[in-house]
Amino acid sequence: MGQLRFVTGGESHGAALTAIIDGLPAGLQLSRAELDAQLARRQRGYGRGGRMKIETDRVLVLSGLRFGETIGTPLTLQVGVSGAHCRNPFPRR
């Protein structure tokens, strides 16, 4: 496996976080159960507040995975956060 590159975007208490992982070879097995288990680890960890206990993370695979295997293109994941209170990014007029 070559060099991995990670790019993330979003805000921790926003509607979602996005991660792009580039450099994964084709053919790696990746299951929804494994993704969910890794996300659940965050909620059992240490945090600054109680918000982690009320948020439920869900992952959406946007690209790079087909039939449970990586396809050699960048893997794009979006983690939606339920219970997030997003402010409108556009000013009122």
C-alpha positions as CSV (number, residue, x, y, z in Angstrom):
1,M,0.0,0.0,0.0
2,G,1.3,3.4,-0.9
3,Q,1.1,6.7,0.9
4,L,-2.4,7.6,2.3
5,R,-3.7,11.1,2.3
6,F,-6.6,12.3,4.5
7,V,-8.7,15.4,3.9
8,T,-11.5,16.3,6.3
9,G,-14.2,19.0,6.2
10,G,-17.1,20.2,8.3
11,E,-17.7,21.4,11.9
12,S,-17.9,19.2,14.9
13,H,-21.4,20.3,15.9
14,G,-22.6,20.9,12.3
15,A,-24.9,18.7,10.3
16,A,-22.1,16.4,9.0
17,L,-18.3,15.8,8.7
18,T,-16.7,14.7,5.5
19,A,-13.6,12.6,5.1
20,I,-11.7,11.7,1.9
21,I,-9.1,9.0,2.1
22,D,-6.9,8.7,-0.9
23,G,-4.3,6.0,-1.7
24,L,-6.3,2.9,-0.6
25,P,-5.7,0.0,-3.0
26,A,-8.6,-1.8,-4.7
27,G,-9.9,-4.9,-3.1
28,L,-9.8,-4.0,0.6
29,Q,-12.8,-5.4,2.5
30,L,-14.8,-2.8,4.4
31,S,-18.1,-3.6,6.1
32,R,-20.8,-1.3,7.4
33,A,-20.4,-3.1,10.8
34,E,-16.7,-2.2,10.9
35,L,-17.4,1.4,10.1
36,D,-20.2,1.6,12.7
37,A,-18.0,0.0,15.4
38,Q,-15.2,2.5,14.8
39,L,-17.6,5.4,15.0
40,A,-19.1,4.1,18.2
41,R,-15.6,4.2,19.8
42,R,-15.8,8.0,19.7
43,Q,-18.9,8.0,21.9
44,R,-17.2,5.9,24.6
45,G,-14.1,8.2,24.6
46,Y,-13.4,11.3,26.6
47,G,-14.9,14.6,25.7
48,R,-15.5,18.1,26.9
49,G,-19.2,17.8,27.4
50,G,-22.3,15.6,27.4
51,R,-23.1,16.2,23.8
52,M,-21.2,13.1,22.7
53,K,-23.7,11.0,24.6
54,I,-26.7,12.4,22.7
55,E,-25.2,12.4,19.2
56,T,-25.6,9.3,17.1
57,D,-23.1,9.1,14.2
58,R,-24.1,7.5,10.9
59,V,-21.7,7.0,8.0
60,L,-22.7,7.4,4.4
61,V,-20.2,6.2,1.8
62,L,-20.2,8.6,-1.1
63,S,-17.5,7.1,-3.3
64,G,-14.6,4.6,-3.5
65,L,-16.5,1.5,-2.2
66,R,-18.5,-1.0,-4.2
67,F,-20.0,-4.3,-2.9
68,G,-18.0,-4.0,0.3
69,E,-14.6,-3.5,-1.3
70,T,-12.5,-0.5,-2.1
71,I,-12.2,0.2,-5.8
72,G,-8.9,2.1,-5.9
73,T,-10.4,5.6,-6.1
74,P,-10.6,8.0,-3.1
75,L,-12.9,6.8,-0.4
76,T,-15.3,9.6,0.6
77,L,-17.3,9.2,3.8
78,Q,-19.8,11.6,5.3
79,V,-20.8,11.3,8.9
80,G,-24.1,12.8,9.7
81,V,-24.7,13.9,13.2
82,S,-28.2,13.5,14.5
83,G,-29.2,16.0,17.1
84,A,-27.0,18.6,15.6
85,H,-28.3,22.2,15.8
86,C,-27.1,23.9,12.7
87,R,-27.3,27.6,12.3
88,N,-28.2,29.0,8.9
89,P,-24.9,30.0,7.3
90,F,-26.5,32.8,5.3
91,P,-27.4,36.1,7.0
92,R,-31.0,37.1,7.3
93,R,-32.2,40.0,5.2
